[in-house]
């Protein structure tokens, strides 16, 4: 065997081994189970950090393994043809033999060996795979990143959504992340809270997070420019629903920047019907996770929520959904003042719109949160009418006093919870 053939054979062996190794790593990560994640996270330390990093960005690790494996298989196939085709005199048979050997190598290296290796391996092998792929990604970044970008471009070109860009991660990833979140040694409190919020998001419907109809700022389609500007300045909103005749007939959404663009172009008289954008309607029982995906893919920021009769129930923005994950964001539809304020150990001031689930969680009490959504709704139910300032109601040992109200609803409520006895405190 001459030196050239020896180098080709050595390259074939090396590329074949590398292909089998990275195929095994890819299969190990794809087979990662919740029990293995829990075992690693419970131990804490650097291994838990590595697994957490993988769960945060699996595409980087799996993409690295797949690309390196693919490149090694291509090299192995080329070297097979270069080594075995000259052995047979007939070019046809030489190509067929080379093809058979290359195909056998591909099946053996990318399926059979990795499958048998990964099926009985535990968490330690997973951690080693993650570490190896992390260093491989760093070292081969100029090679791997263009492949990842190119794959994303092709997927988008055919109308698809690249992995990790569909707005949500899988249920299995959420389960694993929740286990990581339950470990006090791995994540900060804010990160754990965020993961738990993501976990709860699939069970949340639009009605729970929307801005209700009574608090919507809307414009009549016949409003003049001065009226539009006054409303925009006073409310601070950049997107305002526009209705015809009644709020139940929303015909579009005005983006204030579109109006300013008309002014820039020297158009002083503008008909709102000509500049508003088509509204996006969603039912109030729609799943928030699905709405998030639809808003992102359609590049919309606001949706009009309708009830079962087709009337306007409220509106929801992309920011409202994001707040369900990351917490409060100061935005145009947010309440600027503090919605829940503690005066002492037993007395609180709350916005009447605050969700009863939140009140129950903060105060450790049990209000009928599944039947009624807000404190204001509870007071209206107990009184049988719209609450007036000064009204006092006691329910389940908790005293509610209406501090501020208008003709339609309660605005601010004082809450007094009973003092805990010594026995309760010890428990």
PLY file of the C-alpha trace (Angstrom):
ply
format ascii 1.0
element vertex 427
property float x
property float y
property float z
element edge 426
property int vertex1
property int vertex2
end_header
0.00 0.00 0.00
1.48 3.34 -1.05
1.56 6.41 1.15
-1.42 8.01 -0.63
-3.65 4.97 -0.08
-2.52 4.72 3.54
-3.48 8.35 4.17
-6.86 7.77 2.57
-7.44 4.69 4.71
-6.34 6.56 7.83
-8.70 9.42 6.95
-11.54 6.95 6.39
-11.02 5.34 9.79
-10.72 8.71 11.54
-13.79 10.22 9.90
-15.78 7.04 10.57
-14.90 7.09 14.27
-15.75 10.80 14.52
-19.07 10.21 12.77
-19.98 7.39 15.17
-18.99 9.50 18.21
-21.01 12.56 17.25
-23.96 10.42 16.13
-23.92 8.80 19.56
-23.86 12.23 21.24
-26.81 13.37 19.16
-28.79 10.24 20.06
-27.87 10.57 23.74
-29.29 14.10 23.89
-32.40 13.16 21.94
-33.01 10.31 24.40
-32.47 12.43 27.52
-35.23 11.55 29.99
-36.81 13.52 32.81
-35.46 11.07 35.37
-31.91 11.64 34.16
-32.36 15.42 34.27
-33.68 15.20 37.82
-30.80 12.98 38.92
-28.19 15.37 37.50
-29.89 18.51 38.81
-30.35 17.06 42.29
-26.58 16.55 42.53
-25.98 20.21 41.67
-22.57 21.54 40.72
-21.12 22.06 37.25
-22.97 19.09 35.76
-26.31 20.69 36.60
-25.11 23.95 35.02
-24.22 22.12 31.80
-27.60 20.39 31.59
-29.35 23.69 32.29
-27.43 25.36 29.47
-28.41 22.55 27.10
-32.10 22.85 28.01
-31.93 26.58 27.39
-30.43 26.15 23.92
-30.73 22.55 22.65
-30.53 23.68 19.01
-26.90 24.77 19.43
-25.80 21.38 20.78
-27.89 19.16 18.53
-27.01 21.28 15.49
-23.31 20.95 16.27
-23.54 17.17 16.56
-25.59 16.85 13.38
-23.35 19.08 11.26
-20.09 17.44 12.36
-21.61 13.99 11.87
-22.79 14.97 8.40
-19.41 16.35 7.38
-17.65 13.20 8.62
-20.05 10.98 6.66
-19.44 12.99 3.49
-15.68 12.64 3.96
-16.04 8.89 4.62
-18.14 8.44 1.47
-15.63 10.30 -0.72
-12.70 8.33 0.69
-14.58 5.06 0.12
-14.91 5.84 -3.57
-11.27 6.95 -3.80
-10.03 3.77 -2.11
-12.25 1.00 -3.50
-13.20 2.15 -7.00
-9.69 1.68 -8.47
-9.51 -1.91 -7.11
-12.06 -3.18 -9.67
-11.23 -2.86 -13.36
-14.79 -2.11 -14.40
-15.81 1.47 -13.50
-19.42 0.35 -13.10
-18.65 -2.42 -10.62
-16.09 -0.22 -8.90
-18.74 2.44 -8.30
-21.30 -0.15 -7.14
-18.84 -1.69 -4.66
-17.83 1.72 -3.37
-21.48 2.72 -3.03
-22.31 -0.48 -1.11
-19.40 0.01 1.29
-20.23 3.68 1.82
-23.93 2.93 2.43
-23.05 0.20 4.92
-20.72 2.58 6.75
-23.42 5.26 6.94
-25.98 2.86 8.42
-23.43 1.38 10.80
-21.96 4.70 11.95
-25.07 6.85 12.12
-27.66 4.34 13.35
-26.55 0.94 14.63
-23.49 1.90 16.70
-24.99 5.09 18.19
-28.25 3.29 19.03
-26.54 0.45 20.87
-24.16 2.84 22.62
-26.76 5.33 23.81
-29.58 3.03 24.94
-27.86 1.93 28.16
-25.92 5.07 28.98
-26.74 7.25 31.99
-26.50 10.88 32.97
-22.70 10.87 33.11
-22.43 10.20 29.39
-24.94 12.97 28.70
-22.87 15.49 30.64
-19.71 14.47 28.77
-21.55 14.79 25.47
-22.79 18.28 26.36
-19.28 19.38 27.37
-17.71 17.97 24.20
-20.31 19.59 21.95
-19.90 22.92 23.70
-16.14 22.97 22.99
-16.72 21.69 19.44
-19.21 24.52 18.83
-16.69 27.10 20.05
-13.80 25.68 18.03
-15.80 25.16 14.83
-18.05 28.20 15.15
-17.10 29.63 11.71
-18.16 26.31 10.14
-21.25 25.50 12.22
-22.92 28.92 12.40
-23.28 29.38 8.60
-24.87 25.92 8.36
-27.40 26.82 11.07
-28.18 30.15 9.38
-28.48 28.53 5.98
-30.85 25.89 7.34
-33.05 28.58 8.88
-33.20 30.49 5.59
-34.26 27.38 3.65
-36.91 26.46 6.21
-38.39 29.97 6.11
-38.28 29.94 2.30
-40.59 26.92 2.30
-42.96 28.51 4.81
-41.68 26.67 7.88
-40.47 27.87 11.27
-36.95 26.96 12.43
-36.67 24.99 15.66
-36.63 27.30 18.66
-38.50 30.07 16.81
-42.05 28.77 17.04
-42.78 30.82 20.12
-42.95 27.88 22.52
-40.77 24.98 23.55
-42.02 21.43 23.71
-43.92 19.93 26.62
-41.00 17.58 27.28
-38.55 20.49 27.45
-40.89 22.33 29.82
-41.06 19.31 32.11
-37.28 19.08 32.19
-36.93 22.83 32.76
-39.42 22.69 35.61
-37.25 20.06 37.30
-34.26 22.36 36.88
-36.32 25.23 38.30
-37.14 23.20 41.40
-33.45 22.96 42.26
-32.43 25.90 44.47
-28.77 25.38 43.59
-29.04 25.99 39.85
-31.26 28.97 39.10
-32.03 32.32 40.70
-35.49 32.95 42.12
-36.54 35.12 39.15
-35.46 32.43 36.68
-37.37 29.72 38.56
-40.47 31.91 38.66
-40.21 32.54 34.92
-40.01 28.81 34.14
-43.05 28.10 36.30
-44.95 30.82 34.45
-44.04 29.25 31.12
-45.29 25.92 32.46
-48.66 27.46 33.37
-49.04 29.38 30.10
-50.71 26.55 28.08
-53.57 26.54 30.61
-54.16 30.30 30.43
-56.91 31.76 28.24
-57.12 35.24 26.75
-59.95 36.38 29.07
-57.59 36.06 32.06
-55.02 38.56 30.75
-56.99 40.91 28.46
-57.70 44.59 29.04
-61.49 44.56 29.65
-63.87 46.50 27.45
-64.63 49.05 30.20
-60.95 50.06 30.28
-60.35 50.18 26.54
-59.54 53.52 24.94
-61.26 53.64 21.54
-61.94 56.16 18.79
-65.03 56.75 16.68
-64.21 56.46 12.99
-65.71 59.94 12.49
-63.35 61.58 15.00
-61.37 64.53 13.67
-57.58 64.74 13.80
-57.53 66.98 16.87
-59.67 64.48 18.79
-57.38 61.63 17.74
-54.28 63.50 18.87
-55.87 64.47 22.19
-56.81 60.84 22.92
-53.38 59.58 21.91
-51.57 62.13 24.10
-53.84 61.70 27.12
-53.85 57.91 27.04
-50.25 57.44 25.95
-51.34 54.65 23.59
-49.67 54.12 20.24
-52.33 51.69 18.95
-56.00 52.57 19.39
-59.03 50.51 18.29
-61.45 52.37 16.00
-65.19 51.63 16.01
-68.21 52.58 13.94
-71.37 53.53 15.86
-70.63 51.30 18.91
-67.59 49.70 20.53
-69.07 46.32 19.61
-68.31 47.17 15.99
-64.52 47.55 15.88
-63.53 48.18 12.26
-59.80 48.66 12.64
-56.81 49.68 14.73
-55.14 53.07 14.38
-51.37 53.09 14.61
-50.45 56.63 15.64
-47.25 56.41 13.60
-49.39 55.99 10.45
-51.12 59.27 11.26
-47.79 61.01 11.82
-46.60 59.66 8.49
-49.54 61.40 6.81
-48.62 64.66 8.49
-45.03 64.25 7.34
-46.28 63.87 3.78
-48.25 67.12 4.09
-51.73 65.55 4.38
-53.63 67.69 6.89
-57.12 66.22 6.45
-57.19 62.50 7.11
-60.12 60.13 7.16
-59.51 57.53 9.86
-61.10 54.81 7.72
-58.27 55.32 5.20
-55.37 54.87 7.64
-56.57 52.25 10.11
-55.28 48.70 9.87
-57.39 45.57 9.72
-58.31 44.31 13.20
-57.37 40.87 14.42
-60.21 39.22 16.35
-59.82 36.37 18.82
-62.33 34.64 21.11
-61.93 35.25 24.84
-61.49 31.52 25.48
-58.53 31.22 23.09
-55.39 29.67 24.51
-52.72 32.30 25.24
-49.94 30.06 23.92
-51.67 29.77 20.54
-52.37 33.51 20.41
-48.73 34.30 21.13
-47.64 32.18 18.19
-50.24 33.73 15.86
-49.34 37.30 16.83
-45.65 36.64 16.34
-46.00 34.92 12.98
-48.40 37.59 11.66
-46.23 40.39 13.11
-49.18 41.91 14.97
-49.06 43.56 18.36
-52.70 43.80 19.33
-55.83 41.65 19.08
-59.49 42.51 19.73
-61.15 40.00 22.03
-64.78 39.10 21.28
-67.28 37.25 23.46
-69.55 34.37 22.47
-72.10 36.78 20.99
-69.58 38.61 18.81
-69.46 41.71 20.99
-66.22 43.35 22.07
-64.98 41.87 25.35
-61.60 43.61 25.51
-58.20 43.66 23.89
-54.91 41.89 24.40
-51.40 42.90 23.35
-48.18 41.02 22.84
-46.86 42.71 25.98
-49.74 41.31 28.03
-48.68 37.82 27.02
-45.00 38.45 27.69
-45.89 39.68 31.17
-47.30 36.24 31.89
-43.77 34.92 31.42
-41.37 37.62 32.59
-43.57 39.52 35.03
-44.77 43.12 34.94
-43.59 45.31 32.07
-44.32 49.03 32.20
-46.33 49.48 29.02
-49.11 51.57 27.56
-51.98 49.47 28.93
-50.42 48.83 32.34
-51.61 50.34 35.58
-48.87 52.76 36.59
-49.65 52.86 40.30
-48.99 49.91 42.55
-51.87 47.46 42.26
-51.28 45.78 45.64
-49.89 47.62 48.63
-49.25 46.33 52.15
-50.02 48.76 54.99
-49.34 46.41 57.91
-49.42 42.70 58.68
-53.20 42.51 58.29
-54.19 45.45 56.07
-53.75 45.92 52.33
-54.84 48.35 49.62
-55.59 46.74 46.24
-56.78 47.72 42.80
-60.27 46.26 42.40
-59.20 44.72 39.10
-56.52 42.51 40.65
-57.06 38.81 40.01
-58.47 36.80 42.93
-55.93 34.03 42.30
-53.19 36.57 43.02
-54.97 37.82 46.15
-55.34 34.27 47.45
-51.66 33.59 46.82
-50.42 36.83 48.42
-52.64 36.68 51.51
-52.93 32.94 52.02
-56.74 33.07 51.91
-59.37 31.27 49.87
-61.69 33.36 47.73
-63.89 31.84 44.95
-61.32 32.57 42.23
-62.65 29.94 39.82
-66.09 31.58 39.67
-65.17 35.29 39.93
-62.07 36.88 38.44
-61.44 40.10 40.41
-62.02 41.70 43.81
-64.41 44.17 42.18
-66.40 41.30 40.71
-66.56 39.58 44.11
-67.86 42.75 45.80
-70.47 43.30 43.08
-71.60 39.68 43.51
-71.85 39.98 47.31
-73.62 43.36 47.25
-75.87 42.54 44.31
-75.14 45.94 42.77
-72.32 48.23 41.69
-70.22 49.00 44.81
-70.26 52.53 46.22
-67.45 54.26 48.15
-67.66 53.30 51.81
-69.36 49.95 51.24
-68.12 47.25 53.61
-68.40 43.52 53.00
-67.08 40.58 55.01
-66.46 37.22 53.39
-64.70 34.23 54.92
-63.40 36.35 57.78
-61.86 38.91 55.38
-63.23 42.46 55.46
-63.41 44.50 52.23
-63.97 48.26 52.24
-64.56 50.15 48.99
-62.30 53.21 49.06
-62.94 54.46 45.53
-65.58 53.68 42.89
-67.39 55.20 39.93
-70.85 54.60 38.53
-69.79 51.32 36.88
-67.31 49.57 39.17
-65.14 49.58 42.27
-61.68 51.07 41.74
-59.73 50.72 44.98
-60.42 48.37 47.90
-59.08 48.07 51.45
-58.59 44.47 52.59
-58.33 43.47 56.24
-57.45 39.86 57.00
-57.91 38.36 60.47
-54.88 38.05 62.70
-53.35 34.60 62.83
-53.55 32.86 66.18
-50.39 31.52 67.83
-51.44 27.98 66.95
-51.79 28.92 63.27
-48.46 30.69 63.33
-46.74 27.61 64.73
-48.29 25.45 62.04
0 1
1 2
2 3
3 4
4 5
5 6
6 7
7 8
8 9
9 10
10 11
11 12
12 13
13 14
14 15
15 16
16 17
17 18
18 19
19 20
20 21
21 22
22 23
23 24
24 25
25 26
26 27
27 28
28 29
29 30
30 31
31 32
32 33
33 34
34 35
35 36
36 37
37 38
38 39
39 40
40 41
41 42
42 43
43 44
44 45
45 46
46 47
47 48
48 49
49 50
50 51
51 52
52 53
53 54
54 55
55 56
56 57
57 58
58 59
59 60
60 61
61 62
62 63
63 64
64 65
65 66
66 67
67 68
68 69
69 70
70 71
71 72
72 73
73 74
74 75
75 76
76 77
77 78
78 79
79 80
80 81
81 82
82 83
83 84
84 85
85 86
86 87
87 88
88 89
89 90
90 91
91 92
92 93
93 94
94 95
95 96
96 97
97 98
98 99
99 100
100 101
101 102
102 103
103 104
104 105
105 106
106 107
107 108
108 109
109 110
110 111
111 112
112 113
113 114
114 115
115 116
116 117
117 118
118 119
119 120
120 121
121 122
122 123
123 124
124 125
125 126
126 127
127 128
128 129
129 130
130 131
131 132
132 133
133 134
134 135
135 136
136 137
137 138
138 139
139 140
140 141
141 142
142 143
143 144
144 145
145 146
146 147
147 148
148 149
149 150
150 151
151 152
152 153
153 154
154 155
155 156
156 157
157 158
158 159
159 160
160 161
161 162
162 163
163 164
164 165
165 166
166 167
167 168
168 169
169 170
170 171
171 172
172 173
173 174
174 175
175 176
176 177
177 178
178 179
179 180
180 181
181 182
182 183
183 184
184 185
185 186
186 187
187 188
188 189
189 190
190 191
191 192
192 193
193 194
194 195
195 196
196 197
197 198
198 199
199 200
200 201
201 202
202 203
203 204
204 205
205 206
206 207
207 208
208 209
209 210
210 211
211 212
212 213
213 214
214 215
215 216
216 217
217 218
218 219
219 220
220 221
221 222
222 223
223 224
224 225
225 226
226 227
227 228
228 229
229 230
230 231
231 232
232 233
233 234
234 235
235 236
236 237
237 238
238 239
239 240
240 241
241 242
242 243
243 244
244 245
245 246
246 247
247 248
248 249
249 250
250 251
251 252
252 253
253 254
254 255
255 256
256 257
257 258
258 259
259 260
260 261
261 262
262 263
263 264
264 265
265 266
266 267
267 268
268 269
269 270
270 271
271 272
272 273
273 274
274 275
275 276
276 277
277 278
278 279
279 280
280 281
281 282
282 283
283 284
284 285
285 286
286 287
287 288
288 289
289 290
290 291
291 292
292 293
293 294
294 295
295 296
296 297
297 298
298 299
299 300
300 301
301 302
302 303
303 304
304 305
305 306
306 307
307 308
308 309
309 310
310 311
311 312
312 313
313 314
314 315
315 316
316 317
317 318
318 319
319 320
320 321
321 322
322 323
323 324
324 325
325 326
326 327
327 328
328 329
329 330
330 331
331 332
332 333
333 334
334 335
335 336
336 337
337 338
338 339
339 340
340 341
341 342
342 343
343 344
344 345
345 346
346 347
347 348
348 349
349 350
350 351
351 352
352 353
353 354
354 355
355 356
356 357
357 358
358 359
359 360
360 361
361 362
362 363
363 364
364 365
365 366
366 367
367 368
368 369
369 370
370 371
371 372
372 373
373 374
374 375
375 376
376 377
377 378
378 379
379 380
380 381
381 382
382 383
383 384
384 385
385 386
386 387
387 388
388 389
389 390
390 391
391 392
392 393
393 394
394 395
395 396
396 397
397 398
398 399
399 400
400 401
401 402
402 403
403 404
404 405
405 406
406 407
407 408
408 409
409 410
410 411
411 412
412 413
413 414
414 415
415 416
416 417
417 418
418 419
419 420
420 421
421 422
422 423
423 424
424 425
425 426
